[in-house]
Amino acid sequence: MTTTENVSFLSRGFKLAAHLYHPAPNAPNRSGAAVVIAHPWTSIKEQSSANYARALSQAGFACLAYDAAYQGESDGEPRSLEDPAQRVEDIKSAVTYLRSRSDVNKERTGVLGICASGGYATFAAQTDLRIKAVATVVAVCVGTMARRGFDKDSSNMKILHAQLEAAGRDRDSGFTGEKVPLVHLLPERIEDMPADFPESFRDLAGYYRTPRANHPRATNTCVARSWDLMGNFDAFAYNSMISPRPLLMITGTKAGSKWFSEDGIEKASEPKELMVIEGVTHADLYDHLDVSGPKVVDFFGRHL
């Protein structure tokens, strides 16, 4: 059975709370291989990250699941800030932490990013050569989403402009006293979901706002100033720099985010693999690991 240890590490001065999943005693010997697991936007380490950490640790890998700065149990003010640069730094700092441990092989460290962290994981791997293999599950680039929305052929620039105006007011609030409201990405309760709520967000509400994953520290909120940090971020532009290290991107045929993974793979160089799982949505791949779980185990088993 997997054992979990509460640990912490620093990322640009922020103390990040983490769970270290030790390899299960009867698991295959992975020679000190370890995987950093980074959570989705507005999520925490106890949700989808924990599901993949359990699958990988039961297969013999050490896994580090952590709360990003400004979120969960980690340091950072204002709370619920989404800062792509800090999120990437968190991944690199998590890699540093794992490499500092005597029970981890420095040459066998990989990263798994889920949803928004799929974008952050590839971005980190482009320039951090210590990352020997990178995998993503339903990856999303938050910058592209801010500019184009969740649909491949759409434009979100008018909405983004309004969000950037709110971001400016939020930054000025320290001297104006204006209370700029938090952005609620999902309704507080599943019963409050509007009838016209977009299907991709209904999918997410079915995960975060039900007993599947509801957690008091996962508020699914974001401060307005996050948008001027996300607005010109581009996670996948230099995915070719990951090569010759391997890249795996997993998505589902019913995932509204599927095109993000297709875009990320198109911009990458070999060795790369896109796995599209039949019949599953974006949120399904947060906790339905019957196909994706064995796939990431096999991927890191071959490449770490």
Secondary structure as GFF3:
##gff-version 3
##sequence-region A 1 304
A	DSSP	beta_strand	4	11	.	.	.	ID=ss1
A	DSSP	beta_strand	14	21	.	.	.	ID=ss2
A	DSSP	beta_strand	34	38	.	.	.	ID=ss3
A	DSSP	pi_helix	45	49	.	.	.	ID=ss4
A	DSSP	alpha_helix	50	58	.	.	.	ID=ss5
A	DSSP	beta_strand	62	66	.	.	.	ID=ss6
A	DSSP	alpha_helix	84	100	.	.	.	ID=ss7
A	DSSP	beta_strand	109	114	.	.	.	ID=ss8
A	DSSP	alpha_helix	116	127	.	.	.	ID=ss9
A	DSSP	beta_strand	133	137	.	.	.	ID=ss10
A	DSSP	alpha_helix	142	148	.	.	.	ID=ss11
A	DSSP	alpha_helix	157	176	.	.	.	ID=ss12
A	DSSP	beta_strand	183	184	.	.	.	ID=ss13
A	DSSP	three_ten_helix	190	192	.	.	.	ID=ss14
A	DSSP	alpha_helix	199	208	.	.	.	ID=ss15
A	DSSP	beta_strand	221	222	.	.	.	ID=ss16
A	DSSP	three_ten_helix	224	226	.	.	.	ID=ss17
A	DSSP	alpha_helix	227	230	.	.	.	ID=ss18
A	DSSP	three_ten_helix	239	242	.	.	.	ID=ss19
A	DSSP	beta_strand	247	252	.	.	.	ID=ss20
A	DSSP	alpha_helix	258	266	.	.	.	ID=ss21
A	DSSP	beta_strand	272	277	.	.	.	ID=ss22
A	DSSP	alpha_helix	284	287	.	.	.	ID=ss23
A	DSSP	alpha_helix	292	303	.	.	.	ID=ss24
###
